[in-house]
Amino acid sequence: MPWSIDTGPPPVIPKELPTTDVRIGYVGGNSFTVRGSYTGRRYTFSPEARVQMVDSQDSRVLLRTRYFKRV
């Protein structure tokens, strides 16, 4: 069964700040949706879609968990 984490309303991001996407790999076994703590974007990972492009600011939080790694 898919599950998700909701971190509240997305923050306001000034348009003049550039962002860069990085490749993040999911090492879990179930489908997983997370909302980025910086951008508010939703990222869905699953066994079929383990690698996603994630905003570098959002990736900082994800990479602190045991479920994600930079690829």
ZIWOQUI-V236016 format. One record per residue. N is the residue number from 1. RES is the residue in three letters. PSI is psi in whole degrees, -180 to 180 (NA if undefined). BURIAL is + if it has 16 or more other ideal C-beta (glycine too) atoms within 10 Angstrom, else -. D_CENTER is the distance of its C-alpha to the mean C-alpha in Angstrom with 1 decimal. Layout:
N,RES,PSI,BURIAL,D_CENTER
N,RES,PSI,BURIAL,D_CENTER
This chain:
1,MET,129,-,18.8
2,PRO,149,-,15.2
3,TRP,165,-,13.8
4,SER,161,-,11.1
5,ILE,129,-,10.5
6,ASP,119,-,11.6
7,THR,18,-,11.6
8,GLY,-170,-,14.4
9,PRO,146,-,15.1
10,PRO,145,-,13.0
11,PRO,161,-,14.7
12,VAL,126,-,17.2
13,ILE,122,-,16.4
14,PRO,136,-,19.6
15,LYS,-22,-,19.9
16,GLU,-9,-,21.6
17,LEU,120,-,18.7
18,PRO,149,-,17.4
19,THR,155,-,13.8
20,THR,135,-,12.9
21,ASP,145,-,10.3
22,VAL,156,+,10.0
23,ARG,123,-,9.9
24,ILE,133,+,7.8
25,GLY,139,-,9.7
26,TYR,130,+,9.5
27,VAL,7,-,12.9
28,GLY,176,-,13.4
29,GLY,-15,-,16.0
30,ASN,166,-,15.1
31,SER,146,+,12.9
32,PHE,130,+,9.8
33,THR,133,-,8.0
34,VAL,146,+,5.8
35,ARG,129,+,6.3
36,GLY,133,+,5.2
37,SER,-20,+,8.3
38,TYR,-50,+,9.7
39,THR,-23,+,9.5
40,GLY,0,+,9.3
41,ARG,148,-,7.7
42,ARG,134,-,6.9
43,TYR,129,+,5.0
44,THR,123,-,7.7
45,PHE,150,+,8.6
46,SER,170,-,12.3
47,PRO,-28,-,15.2
48,GLU,-22,-,16.0
49,ALA,70,-,12.7
50,ARG,-29,-,11.4
51,VAL,130,-,10.3
52,GLN,154,+,8.0
53,MET,124,-,8.2
54,VAL,140,+,5.5
55,ASP,137,+,7.4
56,SER,-34,-,9.1
57,GLN,-40,+,9.3
58,ASP,-36,+,5.7
59,SER,-28,+,5.8
60,ARG,-41,-,9.0
61,VAL,-44,-,8.1
62,LEU,-40,+,6.0
63,LEU,-12,-,9.0
64,ARG,-9,-,11.4
65,THR,168,-,11.1
66,ARG,-1,-,13.1
67,TYR,-10,+,10.7
68,PHE,150,+,8.9
69,LYS,155,-,10.9
70,ARG,133,-,11.3
71,VAL,NA,-,13.4
